[in-house]
Amino acid sequence: MEDSDPTPQNKTEGKGQEETTFSQDQVNEIVSKRLAEANAKSEKRLKDEVSKALAEAERQSKLSEAEREKEFKAKQQAELDEREKTITLRERRADAKDALLERNIDASLVDFVIDIDADKTTQNIDKLEKAFNKAVEAGVKAKLAGTSPEDFGSSANNPKSEKPKSPTGLRSF
């Protein structure tokens, strides 16, 4: 077999498994193809970002100073609002974890109850607690459910058998 042949060589081992081996030329070809694909994607992404930046710069150059200032302030305000929202959610998460732990509910469920609004978070915790307690109660009932044990020592259930009397004349329990 030639080194330039792209088909792999197969060797059969004693356990019935096939091991695929590649020549160095084949490995180099595969790596080269993958690198070329990655480079093409990277170049395309870079060109897209550069064209967007140029278009934005051109658009900005056509704006008046007042319009640029207005856009800059709006962008800053949007960033501040996003940061404030992130901080608020972090605080709500911490408060919700504490509330869940106080109610003996696993704190890993915090993502199901947090909300930007504190009242909504409290309502979600209340709903979760009700559902959690209901599920626990159902699980306990299911574990405890079953047939009642038979009382083999009672003569009421089995009238033919009598209890043996103790030698001292006292009934055994």
GROMACS elastic network, one bead per residue, 0.5 to 0.9 nm:
[ bonds ]
;  ai    aj funct       b0    kb
    1     4     6  0.86353   500
    1     5     6  0.70852   500
    1     9     6  0.84563   500
    2     5     6  0.54774   500
    3     6     6  0.79543   500
    3    23     6  0.62895   500
    3    24     6  0.78360   500
    3    25     6  0.63309   500
    3    26     6  0.76187   500
    4     7     6  0.89337   500
    4    23     6  0.84088   500
    4    25     6  0.64417   500
    4    26     6  0.71412   500
    5     8     6  0.79766   500
    5    23     6  0.88423   500
    5    25     6  0.87221   500
    5    26     6  0.77418   500
    6    22     6  0.84547   500
    6    23     6  0.86261   500
    6    25     6  0.84684   500
    6    26     6  0.59496   500
    6    29     6  0.87771   500
    7    22     6  0.80737   500
    7    26     6  0.83173   500
    8    20     6  0.63551   500
    8    21     6  0.58789   500
    8    22     6  0.52501   500
    8    23     6  0.75586   500
    8    26     6  0.81432   500
    9    19     6  0.85776   500
    9    20     6  0.61454   500
    9    21     6  0.55046   500
    9    22     6  0.64987   500
    9    23     6  0.82707   500
   10    18     6  0.65735   500
   10    19     6  0.60071   500
   10    20     6  0.50907   500
   10    21     6  0.64528   500
   11    17     6  0.88071   500
   11    18     6  0.59892   500
   11    19     6  0.55824   500
   11    20     6  0.68120   500
   11    21     6  0.78731   500
   12    15     6  0.82900   500
   12    16     6  0.66351   500
   12    17     6  0.63610   500
   12    19     6  0.65530   500
   13    16     6  0.58939   500
   13    17     6  0.58943   500
   13    18     6  0.64181   500
   13    19     6  0.74874   500
   14    17     6  0.75028   500
   15    18     6  0.87850   500
   22    25     6  0.80365   500
   22    26     6  0.59296   500
   22    27     6  0.63972   500
   23    26     6  0.51944   500
   23    27     6  0.63906   500
   23    28     6  0.86722   500
   24    27     6  0.51135   500
   24    28     6  0.60856   500
   24    29     6  0.85444   500
   25    28     6  0.50538   500
   25    29     6  0.61041   500
   25    30     6  0.86705   500
   26    29     6  0.50595   500
   26    30     6  0.62328   500
   26    31     6  0.86206   500
   27    30     6  0.51631   500
   27    31     6  0.61264   500
   27    32     6  0.84511   500
   28    31     6  0.51775   500
   28    32     6  0.59653   500
   28    33     6  0.85900   500
   29    32     6  0.50646   500
   29    33     6  0.61922   500
   29    34     6  0.86995   500
   30    33     6  0.52239   500
   30    34     6  0.63231   500
   30    35     6  0.86504   500
   31    34     6  0.51736   500
   31    35     6  0.60693   500
   31    36     6  0.85004   500
   32    35     6  0.51247   500
   32    36     6  0.60437   500
   32    37     6  0.86084   500
   33    36     6  0.51024   500
   33    37     6  0.62320   500
   33    38     6  0.86722   500
   34    37     6  0.50970   500
   34    38     6  0.61729   500
   34    39     6  0.85361   500
   35    38     6  0.50573   500
   35    39     6  0.60026   500
   35    40     6  0.84740   500
   36    39     6  0.50803   500
   36    40     6  0.60652   500
   36    41     6  0.86580   500
   37    40     6  0.51142   500
   37    41     6  0.62891   500
   37    42     6  0.85915   500
   38    41     6  0.52067   500
   38    42     6  0.61038   500
   38    43     6  0.85818   500
   39    43     6  0.59971   500
   39    44     6  0.84782   500
   40    43     6  0.51577   500
   40    44     6  0.61223   500
   40    45     6  0.86046   500
   41    44     6  0.51419   500
   41    45     6  0.61598   500
   41    46     6  0.85467   500
   42    45     6  0.51788   500
   42    46     6  0.61041   500
   42    47     6  0.85879   500
   43    46     6  0.50069   500
   43    47     6  0.60377   500
   43    48     6  0.85242   500
   44    47     6  0.51126   500
   44    48     6  0.61572   500
   44    49     6  0.86534   500
   45    48     6  0.51126   500
   45    49     6  0.62305   500
   45    50     6  0.86399   500
   46    49     6  0.51400   500
   46    50     6  0.61185   500
   46    51     6  0.85456   500
   47    50     6  0.50982   500
   47    51     6  0.60445   500
   47    52     6  0.85165   500
   48    51     6  0.51789   500
   48    52     6  0.61544   500
   48    53     6  0.86068   500
   49    52     6  0.50908   500
   49    53     6  0.61268   500
   49    54     6  0.85944   500
   50    53     6  0.50406   500
   50    54     6  0.60952   500
   50    55     6  0.85072   500
   51    54     6  0.50746   500
   51    55     6  0.60506   500
   51    56     6  0.85251   500
   52    55     6  0.50750   500
   52    56     6  0.61024   500
   52    57     6  0.85419   500
   53    56     6  0.50728   500
   53    57     6  0.60762   500
   53    58     6  0.85390   500
   54    57     6  0.50079   500
   54    58     6  0.60679   500
   54    59     6  0.84788   500
   55    58     6  0.50913   500
   55    59     6  0.60968   500
   55    60     6  0.85365   500
   56    60     6  0.60011   500
   56    61     6  0.85220   500
   57    60     6  0.50045   500
   57    61     6  0.61177   500
   57    62     6  0.87911   500
   58    61     6  0.51015   500
   58    62     6  0.65622   500
   59    62     6  0.53467   500
   59    63     6  0.67647   500
   60    63     6  0.52713   500
   60    64     6  0.82910   500
   60    67     6  0.88621   500
   60    68     6  0.68391   500
   61    64     6  0.78242   500
   61    68     6  0.88418   500
   63    66     6  0.80257   500
   63    67     6  0.58547   500
   63    68     6  0.61728   500
   64    67     6  0.52037   500
   64    68     6  0.62594   500
   64    69     6  0.86444   500
   65    68     6  0.51344   500
   65    69     6  0.61512   500
   65    70     6  0.85782   500
   66    69     6  0.50876   500
   66    70     6  0.61057   500
   66    71     6  0.86777   500
   67    71     6  0.61975   500
   67    72     6  0.85368   500
   68    71     6  0.51569   500
   68    72     6  0.60723   500
   68    73     6  0.86006   500
   69    72     6  0.50415   500
   69    73     6  0.61579   500
   69    74     6  0.85627   500
   70    73     6  0.52271   500
   70    74     6  0.61685   500
   70    75     6  0.86230   500
   71    74     6  0.50131   500
   71    75     6  0.60670   500
   71    76     6  0.85445   500
   72    75     6  0.51195   500
   72    76     6  0.61777   500
   72    77     6  0.85910   500
   73    76     6  0.50280   500
   73    77     6  0.60561   500
   73    78     6  0.85608   500
   74    77     6  0.50484   500
   74    78     6  0.61619   500
   74    79     6  0.86623   500
   75    78     6  0.51228   500
   75    79     6  0.62916   500
   75    80     6  0.86817   500
   76    79     6  0.51093   500
   76    80     6  0.61838   500
   76    81     6  0.85884   500
   77    80     6  0.50314   500
   77    81     6  0.60512   500
   77    82     6  0.85580   500
   78    81     6  0.50705   500
   78    82     6  0.61936   500
   78    83     6  0.86676   500
   79    82     6  0.51265   500
   79    83     6  0.62267   500
   79    84     6  0.85843   500
   80    83     6  0.50875   500
   80    84     6  0.60529   500
   80    85     6  0.85171   500
   81    84     6  0.50677   500
   81    85     6  0.61131   500
   81    86     6  0.86221   500
   82    85     6  0.50698   500
   82    86     6  0.62094   500
   82    87     6  0.86880   500
   83    86     6  0.50441   500
   83    87     6  0.61906   500
   83    88     6  0.85214   500
   84    87     6  0.51326   500
   84    88     6  0.60329   500
   84    89     6  0.85282   500
   85    88     6  0.50567   500
   85    89     6  0.60984   500
   85    90     6  0.85662   500
   85   116     6  0.73221   500
   86    89     6  0.51841   500
   86    90     6  0.62158   500
   86    91     6  0.87352   500
   87    90     6  0.50223   500
   87    91     6  0.62665   500
   87    92     6  0.86310   500
   88    91     6  0.50957   500
   88    92     6  0.61358   500
   88    93     6  0.85278   500
   88   116     6  0.66041   500
   88   117     6  0.89122   500
   89    93     6  0.60086   500
   89    94     6  0.86422   500
   89   114     6  0.74021   500
   89   115     6  0.69378   500
   89   116     6  0.57505   500
   89   117     6  0.88784   500
   90    93     6  0.50584   500
   90    94     6  0.63892   500
   90    95     6  0.87554   500
   91    94     6  0.51863   500
   91    95     6  0.62288   500
   91    96     6  0.85094   500
   92    95     6  0.50656   500
   92    96     6  0.58883   500
   92    97     6  0.84632   500
   92   114     6  0.62306   500
   92   115     6  0.70656   500
   92   116     6  0.70930   500
   92   117     6  0.82563   500
   92   118     6  0.68509   500
   92   121     6  0.75603   500
   93    96     6  0.50841   500
   93    97     6  0.61117   500
   93    98     6  0.86824   500
   93   110     6  0.66245   500
   93   111     6  0.76055   500
   93   113     6  0.85654   500
   93   114     6  0.59627   500
   93   115     6  0.83755   500
   94    97     6  0.51727   500
   94    98     6  0.63865   500
   94    99     6  0.87388   500
   94   110     6  0.87344   500
   95    98     6  0.51985   500
   95    99     6  0.62403   500
   95   100     6  0.86773   500
   96   100     6  0.60603   500
   96   101     6  0.85515   500
   96   107     6  0.81979   500
   96   110     6  0.62399   500
   96   111     6  0.89928   500
   96   113     6  0.73408   500
   96   114     6  0.66321   500
   96   121     6  0.71878   500
   96   122     6  0.77946   500
   96   125     6  0.75587   500
   97   100     6  0.51341   500
   97   101     6  0.61757   500
   97   102     6  0.86054   500
   97   106     6  0.85039   500
   97   107     6  0.52497   500
   97   108     6  0.80328   500
   97   109     6  0.83380   500
   97   110     6  0.58890   500
   98   101     6  0.51875   500
   98   102     6  0.61870   500
   98   103     6  0.87570   500
   98   107     6  0.78597   500
   99   102     6  0.50989   500
   99   103     6  0.64156   500
   99   104     6  0.87931   500
   99   105     6  0.86558   500
   99   107     6  0.87444   500
   99   122     6  0.85856   500
   99   125     6  0.77980   500
  100   103     6  0.51601   500
  100   104     6  0.62725   500
  100   105     6  0.50450   500
  100   106     6  0.66480   500
  100   107     6  0.58172   500
  100   109     6  0.82341   500
  100   110     6  0.75266   500
  100   125     6  0.72078   500
  100   129     6  0.82794   500
  101   105     6  0.55453   500
  101   106     6  0.65764   500
  101   107     6  0.61458   500
  102   105     6  0.75969   500
  103   106     6  0.89232   500
  103   129     6  0.75519   500
  104   107     6  0.86799   500
  105   108     6  0.86616   500
  105   109     6  0.79243   500
  105   128     6  0.89381   500
  105   129     6  0.74286   500
  105   132     6  0.78417   500
  106   109     6  0.61002   500
  106   110     6  0.81834   500
  107   110     6  0.55727   500
  107   111     6  0.89270   500
  108   111     6  0.73089   500
  108   112     6  0.89313   500
  109   112     6  0.56559   500
  109   113     6  0.73277   500
  109   128     6  0.89830   500
  110   113     6  0.54883   500
  110   114     6  0.63243   500
  110   125     6  0.86428   500
  111   114     6  0.57762   500
  111   115     6  0.88837   500
  112   115     6  0.89071   500
  112   124     6  0.78827   500
  112   125     6  0.86382   500
  112   128     6  0.84382   500
  113   120     6  0.83214   500
  113   121     6  0.56344   500
  113   122     6  0.79284   500
  113   123     6  0.83120   500
  113   125     6  0.57624   500
  113   127     6  0.88976   500
  113   128     6  0.76218   500
  114   117     6  0.82994   500
  114   118     6  0.82192   500
  114   120     6  0.78756   500
  114   121     6  0.50463   500
  114   122     6  0.84113   500
  114   124     6  0.74735   500
  114   125     6  0.83307   500
  115   118     6  0.68100   500
  115   119     6  0.85701   500
  115   120     6  0.62104   500
  115   121     6  0.52049   500
  115   124     6  0.85054   500
  116   119     6  0.89976   500
  116   120     6  0.78208   500
  116   121     6  0.76389   500
  117   120     6  0.52920   500
  117   121     6  0.63399   500
  117   122     6  0.88572   500
  118   121     6  0.50284   500
  118   122     6  0.62979   500
  118   123     6  0.86957   500
  119   122     6  0.50806   500
  119   123     6  0.62148   500
  119   124     6  0.86058   500
  120   123     6  0.50086   500
  120   124     6  0.61053   500
  120   125     6  0.86026   500
  121   124     6  0.50547   500
  121   125     6  0.62210   500
  121   126     6  0.86812   500
  122   125     6  0.50861   500
  122   126     6  0.62491   500
  122   127     6  0.86888   500
  123   126     6  0.50815   500
  123   127     6  0.62415   500
  123   128     6  0.85938   500
  124   127     6  0.50851   500
  124   128     6  0.60797   500
  124   129     6  0.85134   500
  125   128     6  0.50059   500
  125   129     6  0.60002   500
  125   130     6  0.86193   500
  126   129     6  0.50864   500
  126   130     6  0.62917   500
  126   131     6  0.86844   500
  127   130     6  0.52568   500
  127   131     6  0.62520   500
  127   132     6  0.84605   500
  128   131     6  0.51287   500
  128   132     6  0.58102   500
  128   133     6  0.84165   500
  129   133     6  0.59671   500
  129   134     6  0.83929   500
  130   133     6  0.52779   500
  130   134     6  0.60887   500
  130   135     6  0.85789   500
  131   134     6  0.50916   500
  131   135     6  0.61091   500
  131   136     6  0.85906   500
  132   135     6  0.51437   500
  132   136     6  0.61425   500
  132   137     6  0.85688   500
  133   136     6  0.50449   500
  133   137     6  0.60434   500
  133   138     6  0.85152   500
  134   137     6  0.51293   500
  134   138     6  0.61451   500
  134   139     6  0.85598   500
  135   138     6  0.50805   500
  135   139     6  0.60861   500
  135   140     6  0.86099   500
  136   139     6  0.50152   500
  136   140     6  0.61451   500
  136   141     6  0.85958   500
  137   140     6  0.51120   500
  137   141     6  0.61570   500
  137   142     6  0.85274   500
  138   141     6  0.51181   500
  138   142     6  0.60852   500
  138   143     6  0.86346   500
  139   142     6  0.50521   500
  139   143     6  0.62267   500
  139   144     6  0.86469   500
  140   143     6  0.50988   500
  140   144     6  0.61421   500
  140   145     6  0.84436   500
  141   144     6  0.50833   500
  141   145     6  0.58046   500
  142   145     6  0.51452   500
  142   146     6  0.82362   500
  143   146     6  0.80504   500
  145   148     6  0.88768   500
  147   150     6  0.88033   500
  150   153     6  0.88791   500
  150   157     6  0.85291   500
  151   154     6  0.58493   500
  151   155     6  0.89870   500
  151   157     6  0.72375   500
  152   155     6  0.80468   500
  152   157     6  0.74195   500
  152   158     6  0.75634   500
  153   156     6  0.89680   500
  153   157     6  0.84800   500
  153   158     6  0.84378   500
  153   162     6  0.87890   500
  153   163     6  0.72411   500
  153   173     6  0.86791   500
  154   157     6  0.59272   500
  154   158     6  0.67819   500
  154   159     6  0.84809   500
  154   161     6  0.87805   500
  154   162     6  0.83713   500
  154   163     6  0.77448   500
  155   159     6  0.50764   500
  155   160     6  0.75641   500
  155   161     6  0.64030   500
  155   162     6  0.60772   500
  155   163     6  0.70665   500
  156   159     6  0.58080   500
  158   161     6  0.59507   500
  158   162     6  0.82376   500
  159   162     6  0.71779   500
  162   165     6  0.88801   500
  163   171     6  0.83813   500
  163   172     6  0.84577   500
  164   171     6  0.82189   500
  164   172     6  0.83280   500
  165   168     6  0.80655   500
  165   169     6  0.61956   500
  165   170     6  0.67937   500
  165   171     6  0.58758   500
  165   172     6  0.71717   500
  166   169     6  0.53649   500
  166   170     6  0.56882   500
  166   171     6  0.61323   500
  166   172     6  0.65586   500
  167   170     6  0.75494   500
  168   171     6  0.87382   500
